[in-house]
Each structure stands twice: as structure tokens, then as C-alpha cells.
Amino acid sequence: MPLDLLFPDLLLPQDAPATLRAIRLPALEKWLARGAWRREPPRGAVEWLAGRFGVASPAPVAAIALAGEGSKAEGAWLRADPVHLRIDTGQVRLHGPAALEVEAAEAHALVGALQAHFVADGLEFRQLAPDRWYLRVARHALPRTTPLDAAIGRDVYALMPEGGGAFNWRAAMTEAQMVLSAHEVNRAREARRQPTINSIWLWGEGTAPPSVGRPYSIVFAADVFARGLGVLSQAEVRNEPRDISEVATAGGKSLLVVIDDLAAALRRGDADAWASAAQAVDTRWFAPLAETLARFGTVRVILPAEEDTRIATLTAASRWRWFSLRKPLAAYA
């Protein structure tokens, strides 16, 4: 009964703060030292998950995530997430939703304004969480986009949507920015000295795949993309567990657990929150791993990194490799 544990944003990039890269996680480092290692090409959690479920690249993130939200996803969709664009040394840099702390009422008002403005163009906006917005378009109008994570912190001029037939996506993005910038929600945010929600970022384009693989019988996740893959594969989908003890008694032939506690802290630049979440991962997931390993027989720890994905496979024999040399977590990045 194999168990896959996926930890996005646990392996930090080389340019992450030195204080975070210096954090030691003793239980995790013990098990990583005892595992059999390999690397796989996909760099991020989304790409790895898509490949695991047999979804072609680029994955239609929006349509799959809608399935994970429990919403109908007929047609062609994009994510249209709220962002903040800021002029910085002559460049227009993007700051993602995690840095904005969008409230539900704000999201409802802004999405309503966008829908009213673009309804004549046949666009349909849908807001299913304060920081997760969606856009349905005609299939022939789907643009080519840049994933949100790849755009955060970068100059967006060269990353704008391209293609989409006769529909002018650059003009539409400019119109969306004008609608949002003039909205009373952003005037109120400016008065409170909060960053404004002055743009959307379009990404994750496509239609839901007609079928996907079924590598797992149970998927534990809060992340809506992972949940959507579980739904489309007809796996049992459960909420993200608090610790490994909830998984150990789950049953099932093959299990996937996606622990996404670190992502929001990293994206909003909250070093203390990331460090706290990393320590909790060590305590809740790896300190008690020996008993779980004995139950499952094989546990894989999947760590997406800057250049590829690192996978450590642990077996029952790993429990007895006491003299394996331990390395800091940062050494695996």
C-alpha cells in the first residue's frame, strides 16, 4: 500500500533568505538520509501532479481546479487571480494574491464589476474564494499564458497573454486594470494603506481533460488543483490531514497527501510563518514516520525544487539505516 507525501515549497530556492535555508528539520533529515533518491524533470507541484495523473502539459489548471472546487467546468477556462502590479525601477512587477489578503466582500464586488464590464464580450467571471477567480471564454479565444508562480516578482511586460485569435487580450487586461483601479474597494484599500487589487493575472488555460489516470485511491489535499485531479480520476477526495496519524488509518490501495501549509507564507514573504510551518511538518509528519512506514511498506517523499523534483523512496529497510549521513535540508535543493 504505497503512500506519496508531496510537500510544495519545502525545498527553498537558492536565493531564499539565508536564515530560512539554515533551518534544520532533524526528523525529516534523518529520513531523507535513509531514502533512495531520484530526480524527475517537472519543477513545480502542479507539473508533477499533472504528470502523475497523465495530464498533458501545459495542464488546464483552471478547469481542473474548478472540479476541485466542486463547480461545473464545461467549456474553456482560465484562472483570473487578483494581483497587484507595482512600478519598480522602470519595470512593472507582479505581487500575488497571498500578499493582498483579499476579503470575501472585496472579491465579490470586484468580480461583479469585471463581469458587468465584460459581459458584452462573452466573458464569464467566477469567484469561488477571495483569492481564486476564474474566467470562462470561447475555446477559440484561449490565449497562451504564464503561470502565476512564474510571474510573481517579475516584470510582467513580456509575460502578458498571447494569441487567442481575434480577441485582444492585452487590451482586455488594460481594461480590467482600469475597472479595478477606479473601484471603491481599492480607494478604501488605499485609505488603509493596503496594496490595491489593481489587476488580474490570467493563467492555467484550457478545458477539462476527458479522462485522467487513477494512480491513487485516496487523495488528501486542500489545494484545489490536487483535489480536482482526485475528482476527475474518481478517487476518494478528503481534506488535508492534520498529521500522519490520520493517514495511517485511512485504508485504500494507494494514497496521495498534499501538504500545502508552506505555500502561502512563502508567497507573501512571511519568513516566520514559513519557519513555523516547516517545523510543524517535521513534528507532525516525520517524527512519527517509522510506524507509518511499517504499515505502508513504501513511502515516497516528493519535494519540488527550483530545477526539478526530488523524490526520496523509503521502505521498511530504511528504518534500520542508522548510520546514514544526515545533511541539512537545504543541501537537497
GIKAFEN-V561096 format. One record per residue. N is the residue number from 1. RES is the residue in one small letter. SS is DSSP state (alpha for helix, beta for strand, coil for the rest). PHI is phi in degrees with one decimal (* if undefined). Layout:
N:RES:SS:PHI
N:RES:SS:PHI
//
This chain:
1:m:coil:*
2:p:coil:-72.7
3:l:beta:-129.3
4:d:beta:-106.4
5:l:beta:-114.6
6:l:beta:-105.4
7:f:coil:-122.4
8:p:coil:-62.9
9:d:coil:66.7
10:l:coil:-89.0
11:l:coil:-86.3
12:l:coil:-87.0
13:p:coil:-69.4
14:q:coil:-61.8
15:d:coil:-91.4
16:a:coil:-67.3
17:p:coil:-54.1
18:a:alpha:-59.6
19:t:alpha:-63.9
20:l:alpha:-77.0
21:r:alpha:-66.9
22:a:coil:-86.3
23:i:coil:-65.3
24:r:coil:-104.6
25:l:coil:-121.6
26:p:alpha:-60.5
27:a:alpha:-66.9
28:l:alpha:-61.6
29:e:alpha:-62.7
30:k:alpha:-61.6
31:w:alpha:-73.6
32:l:alpha:-62.8
33:a:alpha:-66.4
34:r:alpha:-93.2
35:g:coil:-87.7
36:a:beta:-93.1
37:w:beta:-102.7
38:r:beta:-152.6
39:r:beta:-119.6
40:e:beta:-123.4
41:p:coil:-60.9
42:p:coil:-55.8
43:r:coil:-88.9
44:g:coil:-108.1
45:a:alpha:-63.6
46:v:alpha:-62.0
47:e:alpha:-64.9
48:w:alpha:-64.9
49:l:alpha:-61.7
50:a:alpha:-59.5
51:g:alpha:-64.1
52:r:alpha:-64.2
53:f:coil:-95.7
54:g:coil:73.8
55:v:coil:-93.1
56:a:coil:-67.0
57:s:coil:-95.1
58:p:coil:-76.9
59:a:coil:-70.6
60:p:coil:-77.0
61:v:alpha:-58.5
62:a:alpha:-61.7
63:a:alpha:-63.9
64:i:alpha:-69.1
65:a:alpha:-63.6
66:l:alpha:-59.2
67:a:alpha:-61.0
68:g:alpha:-69.7
69:e:alpha:-81.4
70:g:coil:80.0
71:s:coil:-114.4
72:k:coil:-68.7
73:a:coil:-129.9
74:e:coil:-67.0
75:g:coil:92.2
76:a:beta:-101.9
77:w:beta:-133.2
78:l:beta:-131.3
79:r:beta:-76.1
80:a:beta:-131.4
81:d:beta:-73.2
82:p:beta:-71.9
83:v:beta:-140.2
84:h:beta:-121.1
85:l:beta:-102.8
86:r:beta:-132.2
87:i:beta:-75.9
88:d:beta:-140.9
89:t:coil:49.2
90:g:coil:81.2
91:q:beta:-118.3
92:v:beta:-104.8
93:r:beta:-100.3
94:l:beta:-100.7
95:h:beta:-117.9
96:g:coil:-79.8
97:p:alpha:-58.3
98:a:alpha:-62.3
99:a:alpha:-84.2
100:l:coil:-99.8
101:e:coil:52.6
102:v:coil:-67.9
103:e:coil:-89.2
104:a:alpha:-58.9
105:a:alpha:-66.2
106:e:alpha:-63.6
107:a:alpha:-61.6
108:h:alpha:-61.4
109:a:alpha:-67.5
110:l:alpha:-69.6
111:v:alpha:-65.8
112:g:alpha:-61.5
113:a:alpha:-66.7
114:l:alpha:-64.1
115:q:alpha:-62.6
116:a:alpha:-63.0
117:h:alpha:-73.3
118:f:alpha:-102.0
119:v:alpha:-60.0
120:a:alpha:-67.9
121:d:alpha:-87.4
122:g:coil:79.2
123:l:coil:-93.4
124:e:beta:-125.5
125:f:beta:-89.6
126:r:beta:-141.3
127:q:beta:-117.7
128:l:beta:-111.9
129:a:beta:-157.7
130:p:coil:-53.8
131:d:coil:-112.4
132:r:beta:-127.5
133:w:beta:-115.4
134:y:beta:-131.6
135:l:beta:-141.0
136:r:beta:-97.1
137:v:beta:-135.0
138:a:coil:-66.7
139:r:alpha:-58.0
140:h:alpha:-71.2
141:a:alpha:-100.3
142:l:coil:-62.6
143:p:coil:-90.7
144:r:beta:-93.1
145:t:coil:-130.9
146:t:coil:-110.1
147:p:coil:-55.7
148:l:alpha:-56.4
149:d:alpha:-60.0
150:a:alpha:-77.4
151:a:alpha:-98.5
152:i:beta:-60.5
153:g:coil:82.3
154:r:coil:-105.6
155:d:beta:-70.6
156:v:coil:-87.5
157:y:alpha:-55.6
158:a:alpha:-89.0
159:l:alpha:-111.7
160:m:coil:-67.5
161:p:coil:-57.2
162:e:beta:-128.9
163:g:coil:77.4
164:g:coil:95.5
165:g:coil:63.6
166:a:coil:-79.3
167:f:coil:-74.9
168:n:coil:-92.2
169:w:alpha:-72.4
170:r:alpha:-64.4
171:a:alpha:-65.4
172:a:alpha:-63.7
173:m:alpha:-63.0
174:t:alpha:-63.0
175:e:alpha:-62.9
176:a:alpha:-60.7
177:q:alpha:-64.1
178:m:alpha:-66.2
179:v:alpha:-60.9
180:l:alpha:-69.1
181:s:alpha:-63.1
182:a:coil:-85.9
183:h:coil:-75.7
184:e:alpha:-62.8
185:v:alpha:-58.0
186:n:alpha:-76.5
187:r:alpha:-62.8
188:a:alpha:-67.9
189:r:alpha:-65.2
190:e:alpha:-61.3
191:a:alpha:-63.5
192:r:coil:-89.8
193:r:coil:59.9
194:q:coil:-99.3
195:p:coil:-63.9
196:t:coil:-78.0
197:i:coil:-93.7
198:n:coil:-103.6
199:s:beta:-162.8
200:i:beta:-117.0
201:w:beta:-120.2
202:l:beta:-90.8
203:w:beta:-166.1
204:g:beta:69.6
205:e:beta:-71.7
206:g:beta:139.9
207:t:beta:-113.4
208:a:coil:-62.1
209:p:coil:-65.8
210:p:coil:-63.5
211:s:coil:-157.2
212:v:coil:-134.9
213:g:coil:-68.9
214:r:coil:-127.0
215:p:coil:-77.8
216:y:coil:-132.5
217:s:coil:-89.1
218:i:beta:-134.2
219:v:beta:-120.2
220:f:beta:-101.5
221:a:coil:-168.7
222:a:coil:-98.7
223:d:coil:-60.4
224:v:alpha:-72.4
225:f:alpha:-67.8
226:a:alpha:-62.9
227:r:alpha:-63.9
228:g:alpha:-62.7
229:l:alpha:-62.4
230:g:alpha:-62.8
231:v:alpha:-62.3
232:l:alpha:-66.6
233:s:coil:-87.8
234:q:coil:63.7
235:a:coil:-79.9
236:e:beta:-77.5
237:v:beta:-110.4
238:r:beta:-124.4
239:n:coil:-67.9
240:e:coil:-59.9
241:p:coil:-75.1
242:r:coil:-73.1
243:d:coil:-154.3
244:i:alpha:-71.6
245:s:alpha:-64.8
246:e:alpha:-68.1
247:v:alpha:-80.8
248:a:alpha:-60.7
249:t:coil:-106.2
250:a:coil:-77.7
251:g:coil:75.5
252:g:coil:88.5
253:k:coil:-82.8
254:s:coil:-150.8
255:l:beta:-127.7
256:l:beta:-121.1
257:v:beta:-124.1
258:v:beta:-108.7
259:i:coil:-103.3
260:d:coil:-107.7
261:d:coil:-68.8
262:l:coil:-91.0
263:a:alpha:-63.9
264:a:alpha:-62.3
265:a:alpha:-62.2
266:l:alpha:-67.0
267:r:alpha:-72.6
268:r:coil:-96.3
269:g:coil:71.3
270:d:coil:-95.0
271:a:alpha:-63.5
272:d:alpha:-64.4
273:a:alpha:-67.0
274:w:alpha:-63.8
275:a:alpha:-61.9
276:s:alpha:-64.3
277:a:alpha:-66.0
278:a:alpha:-65.2
279:q:alpha:-64.3
280:a:alpha:-65.3
281:v:alpha:-58.7
282:d:alpha:-62.3
283:t:alpha:-72.5
284:r:alpha:-86.2
285:w:alpha:-113.2
286:f:alpha:-107.7
287:a:coil:-60.6
288:p:coil:-96.9
289:l:alpha:-69.9
290:a:alpha:-57.7
291:e:alpha:-66.4
292:t:alpha:-65.1
293:l:alpha:-62.4
294:a:alpha:-63.8
295:r:alpha:-77.2
296:f:alpha:-89.3
297:g:coil:87.4
298:t:beta:-136.2
299:v:beta:-128.2
300:r:beta:-108.9
301:v:beta:-103.5
302:i:beta:-107.1
303:l:beta:-126.1
304:p:beta:-61.3
305:a:coil:-128.3
306:e:coil:-65.6
307:e:coil:-108.7
308:d:coil:-161.4
309:t:beta:-114.8
310:r:beta:-98.8
311:i:beta:-127.6
312:a:beta:-107.3
313:t:beta:-100.3
314:l:beta:-111.6
315:t:beta:-125.4
316:a:alpha:-57.4
317:a:alpha:-66.9
318:s:alpha:-63.1
319:r:alpha:-64.4
320:w:alpha:-105.6
321:r:coil:-88.5
322:w:coil:-67.8
323:f:coil:-98.1
324:s:coil:-65.6
325:l:coil:-72.0
326:r:coil:-88.0
327:k:coil:-126.1
328:p:coil:-60.0
329:l:alpha:-54.8
330:a:alpha:-60.2
331:a:alpha:-68.7
332:y:alpha:-88.1
333:a:coil:-75.5
//
